[in-house]
Amino acid sequence: MSKLKKLLQLLRSQPATLLTMLPAFARGCFYIVLYRLVSRGRVTIGFPFFCYTRVRITGRGQVRIGKGCSVFINNFERLHIQTLTEDAKVIIGGKCSLGGVTIRCADRIRLGNRILAAAVLIQDVPFSYPVLSSERRDGIQAAPITISDHVWLSGRSVVLSGSSLGEGSVLGICSLLFQQSIGADYLVLGNPGRRPLPIANLLKMRTHEK
Amino acid sequence: MNSFATSLFSRMRLALFRLIHRKNPRIRVGEGLRLNCWLSIKGPGTVVIGDNCVVCSLPGSTAYMTTLYTNAPDARITIGNNVHLVSARFSSRFEISVDDGVLVEDASLMDTDFHTLDISRRPPEDESRETCSIAIGKDVYIGARAFVTKGVALGDGTQVYPGAVVQKSWPAQTFLIGNPAKAFRPQ
């Protein structure tokens, strides 16, 4: 009941938002049904799925997307999830915002709830083509990626194999994470990621208000 | 069935490719080229491709065709045998030579800066063929979103990890990551 009230309030305050949300909701329903029919149980998408652009999920591995995720418009990339092997497993939590995310998975990638991401490349092997082709599969090692809840991955950043991000951490713009595990509430900058800065100290400085 | 369809489409693409470039003596292509996506060659320079090369994009991705562009009449792009170009982007003013068994995956190789630092933005004059040519050794792997700048020579078996920007030459069997690229030892 409270949800319906919220919806009515939204309609009264900002009707344009609701008008764009409705086609996105319909599109999301279409993708849920499509991937359930096509993938034979390998891909499952949680029910409210707001999809403003195209979504592409390829490969033979398992993909699970939680409830209430949304895919926003990104001019350059769409949401593209590719599983390179049969054992690959991609698990995405609920209420994530995934605009322009590219995921290439050979082993295991786990994203938590309420993740913000934009034009990010998440790849758990250094080179993805050799894993696909039978001619060149030698010495390419995969390592799992774990990203916890409330993480913000900002634009054009790259997360590579063997890295993990703790709860509430932020990956800065155009930065890269490789074989590093970051704790909770840190900001990481640089390519490759330099020493993480605690966000609580950064908020204390409040440089923008002086 | 699926592999048959892909091989059929790649043959059709190759036939179209040969038809388009039939009167261009500066483009030489070896035997057994597989075009799983479109290969775009533009510019007045020379392009030489060896035997059994594969041009493709990652399946299902929105990534783009492979581009081999030359910016000057004496520019030259040489590609060896058994090279895999996975939506790679080449732009040459002097010379880019790629040896056998190289994998280039969604990366750029450019051997010029295109413009000067001063405000006129003319083509740079201090560049020369000796200092700016790119030479890639055998079995080098170049990952996604990586960039190789001018004057770089990479030794055999070097692996450039995704997102790296290579600015100087490195010997054989090194693993490079970061901007600017630095060597590391994998565990």
Interface residues (C-beta under 8 A of the other chain):
Chain A: R56 T58 G59 E77 R78 H80 Q82 T102 R104 L121 Q123 P126 F127 S128 Y129 P130 L132 S133 R136 Q141 V158 L160 L176 F178 Q179 N191 P192
Chain B: C56 L58 P59 G60 S61 T62 H84 V86 L103 E105 Y141 G143 A144 R145 Q159 Y161 P162 G163 V165 I177 G178 N179 P186 Q187
